Amino acid sequence: MGYLSATEFATALQALGVELTDAEMETVFEYHCTATDATMNVEYHAFVGQLRQHQKYTAAPEEIERMLDIVRGGLHNHGIELSRRKQLLSVFQPHDWDRTGRQDLQEFTKVVQNLINHHLSDYQVELLFNHFADEGLESVDYHHFLEAICSAPAESPPTSSRGNIVHRDAIEVTGQRLLALIYDIAGDNSGSLQLQHSLCYHDPQRTG
């Protein structure tokens, strides 16, 4: 479930507007592929996760705080008081289907955007997610996130007025270029979610 062949994988990336040579496409596919039923396929949920983990996009502390202020404003506009923990949890718990106290990027983006009426781009929400996510960038503990929402803004040394986007620990040049291309194409959208949706769409079994 959730696997793509080399042809399906290339088609999904090309549908996003990603331009890689045949050799580069083959390199990316072979690096991430696994053997299933005697064939080679890419498990695309793991593929997106690996790209995000090895090339983490982050924002400067003051940019994170600015985005948290927007979320605080969204809570206020919905009549939710920061001092009422049950009210705060009621925002996230209905989307926590397995009751783990955690949400992946797609779930987190949906909750936050509904709360703030899309006053941040999906890309900015992803930066917020990355800041609070676990080491593998798979999920956010929303209890921890809400603690930050309820905390007073912390003083931080001044840097640029906009978030500093950092590319860290790229596993290899082709993988780094691939994710950078996707984010350039996505613009204000989340490159990770755009990639995930395209790969899922081109799964012939629609298992994603």
C-alpha positions as CSV (number, residue, x, y, z in Angstrom):
1,M,0.0,0.0,0.0
2,G,1.2,3.5,-0.9
3,Y,3.8,2.4,-3.4
4,L,4.8,3.8,-6.8
5,S,6.7,2.2,-9.6
6,A,9.6,4.1,-11.3
7,T,7.2,5.3,-14.1
8,E,4.5,6.3,-11.7
9,F,7.0,8.1,-9.5
10,A,8.5,10.0,-12.4
11,T,5.0,11.0,-13.7
12,A,4.0,12.3,-10.3
13,L,7.0,14.5,-10.0
14,Q,6.7,15.8,-13.6
15,A,3.0,16.7,-12.9
16,L,4.3,19.0,-10.2
17,G,6.5,20.7,-12.8
18,V,9.7,19.2,-11.5
19,E,12.4,19.0,-14.2
20,L,15.1,16.4,-13.6
21,T,17.1,14.6,-16.1
22,D,16.4,10.9,-16.6
23,A,19.6,10.1,-14.8
24,E,18.7,12.3,-11.8
25,M,15.2,10.8,-11.7
26,E,16.7,7.3,-11.7
27,T,19.1,8.3,-8.9
28,V,16.3,9.6,-6.7
29,F,14.1,6.6,-7.3
30,E,16.8,4.0,-6.7
31,Y,18.0,5.7,-3.5
32,H,14.5,5.6,-2.0
33,C,13.1,2.4,-3.5
34,T,12.4,-0.9,-1.7
35,A,11.7,-4.4,-3.0
36,T,8.0,-5.4,-2.9
37,D,6.7,-8.5,-4.5
38,A,9.9,-8.9,-6.5
39,T,9.6,-5.4,-8.0
40,M,11.2,-2.1,-7.0
41,N,8.9,0.6,-5.8
42,V,9.0,3.8,-3.7
43,E,6.9,4.0,-0.5
44,Y,6.0,7.6,-1.0
45,H,5.0,8.5,2.6
46,A,8.4,7.4,3.8
47,F,10.0,9.2,0.7
48,V,8.4,12.6,1.6
49,G,9.4,12.1,5.3
50,Q,13.0,11.4,4.4
51,L,13.3,14.4,2.2
52,R,11.8,16.7,4.9
53,Q,14.0,15.2,7.6
54,H,17.2,15.6,5.7
55,Q,16.5,19.0,4.4
56,K,14.7,20.7,7.2
57,Y,13.1,24.1,6.5
58,T,13.1,26.3,9.6
59,A,12.2,29.9,10.6
60,A,14.0,32.4,12.9
61,P,12.7,32.6,16.5
62,E,11.0,36.0,16.1
63,E,9.2,34.7,13.0
64,I,7.9,31.7,15.0
65,E,6.7,34.0,17.7
66,R,5.0,36.2,15.1
67,M,3.1,33.2,13.8
68,L,2.2,32.0,17.3
69,D,0.7,35.5,17.8
70,I,-1.5,34.9,14.8
71,V,-2.6,31.6,16.2
72,R,-3.4,33.3,19.5
73,G,-5.5,35.8,17.6
74,G,-7.3,33.0,15.9
75,L,-8.1,31.4,19.3
76,H,-9.4,34.7,20.6
77,N,-11.6,35.2,17.5
78,H,-13.2,31.8,18.2
79,G,-13.9,32.8,21.8
80,I,-11.3,30.4,23.1
81,E,-9.4,31.6,26.2
82,L,-5.8,30.6,26.7
83,S,-6.5,29.9,30.4
84,R,-9.1,27.3,29.6
85,R,-7.2,24.1,28.7
86,K,-10.3,22.1,27.8
87,Q,-11.2,24.7,25.3
88,L,-7.7,24.7,23.8
89,L,-7.7,20.9,23.5
90,S,-11.1,20.9,21.9
91,V,-9.5,22.6,18.8
92,F,-7.1,19.7,18.2
93,Q,-8.6,16.6,19.7
94,P,-11.4,16.1,17.1
95,H,-8.7,15.7,14.5
96,D,-6.6,13.3,16.7
97,W,-8.3,10.2,15.3
98,D,-6.1,7.7,17.1
99,R,-5.9,9.7,20.4
100,T,-2.1,9.8,20.5
101,G,-1.9,13.5,21.3
102,R,0.0,14.0,18.1
103,Q,-0.7,15.2,14.6
104,D,1.1,14.9,11.3
105,L,1.7,17.9,9.0
106,Q,-1.6,17.5,7.0
107,E,-3.7,17.3,10.2
108,F,-1.8,20.1,11.8
109,T,-2.2,22.4,8.8
110,K,-5.9,21.8,8.6
111,V,-6.5,22.6,12.2
112,V,-4.3,25.7,12.2
113,Q,-5.7,27.1,8.9
114,N,-9.3,26.6,10.1
115,L,-8.4,28.4,13.3
116,I,-6.7,31.4,11.7
117,N,-8.8,31.6,8.5
118,H,-5.7,31.2,6.3
119,H,-3.9,34.3,7.6
120,L,-0.7,32.3,7.2
121,S,0.3,30.4,4.1
122,D,0.6,26.6,4.2
123,Y,4.3,27.0,3.8
124,Q,4.4,29.2,7.0
125,V,2.3,26.7,8.8
126,E,4.9,24.0,7.8
127,L,7.7,26.1,9.3
128,L,5.7,26.3,12.5
129,F,5.1,22.5,12.4
130,N,8.8,21.9,11.8
131,H,9.7,24.0,14.8
132,F,7.6,21.9,17.2
133,A,7.8,18.5,15.5
134,D,9.7,15.5,16.8
135,E,13.2,14.8,15.5
136,G,11.9,12.9,12.5
137,L,9.5,15.7,11.6
138,E,6.7,13.1,11.5
139,S,4.3,14.7,14.0
140,V,3.7,17.4,16.6
141,D,2.7,16.9,20.2
142,Y,-0.1,19.4,20.2
143,H,0.0,19.6,24.0
144,H,3.5,21.0,23.7
145,F,2.4,23.3,21.0
146,L,-0.4,24.7,23.1
147,E,2.0,25.2,26.0
148,A,4.0,27.5,23.7
149,I,0.8,29.3,22.7
150,C,0.0,30.0,26.3
151,S,3.5,31.1,27.2
152,A,4.6,34.7,27.2
153,P,6.8,35.5,24.2
154,A,10.4,34.8,24.9
155,E,13.0,37.4,24.2
156,S,15.4,36.5,21.4
157,P,18.3,38.2,19.7
158,P,17.3,40.3,16.7
159,T,17.8,38.7,13.2
160,S,16.1,39.4,9.9
161,S,12.4,40.5,10.0
162,R,11.5,37.5,7.9
163,G,12.0,33.8,8.6
164,N,15.5,32.4,7.8
165,I,15.0,29.3,5.7
166,V,17.8,26.8,6.3
167,H,18.7,23.7,4.2
168,R,20.3,21.2,6.6
169,D,21.9,17.9,6.2
170,A,21.0,17.2,2.5
171,I,21.6,13.5,2.0
172,E,22.9,14.0,-1.5
173,V,22.9,16.7,-4.2
174,T,20.0,15.3,-6.3
175,G,17.7,15.0,-3.2
176,Q,18.6,18.5,-2.2
177,R,17.8,19.9,-5.6
178,L,14.6,17.9,-5.8
179,L,13.1,19.4,-2.6
180,A,14.3,22.9,-3.5
181,L,12.6,22.6,-6.9
182,I,9.4,21.5,-5.3
183,Y,9.3,24.3,-2.8
184,D,10.2,26.9,-5.5
185,I,7.2,25.6,-7.5
186,A,4.9,25.5,-4.5
187,G,5.4,29.1,-3.6
188,D,3.2,30.0,-0.6
189,N,1.9,26.4,-0.4
190,S,3.6,23.6,1.5
191,G,6.0,21.8,-0.8
192,S,5.7,18.7,1.3
193,L,1.9,18.6,1.1
194,Q,2.0,19.3,-2.7
195,L,4.5,16.4,-3.2
196,Q,2.4,14.1,-1.0
197,H,-0.8,14.9,-2.8
198,S,0.8,14.4,-6.3
199,L,2.4,11.0,-5.3
200,C,-0.9,9.8,-3.8
201,Y,-2.9,10.9,-6.8
202,H,-0.6,8.8,-9.1
203,D,-0.9,5.7,-6.9
204,P,-3.1,3.4,-9.1
205,Q,-4.6,1.8,-5.9
206,R,-5.2,5.2,-4.3
207,T,-3.9,3.8,-1.0
208,G,-2.3,7.0,0.2
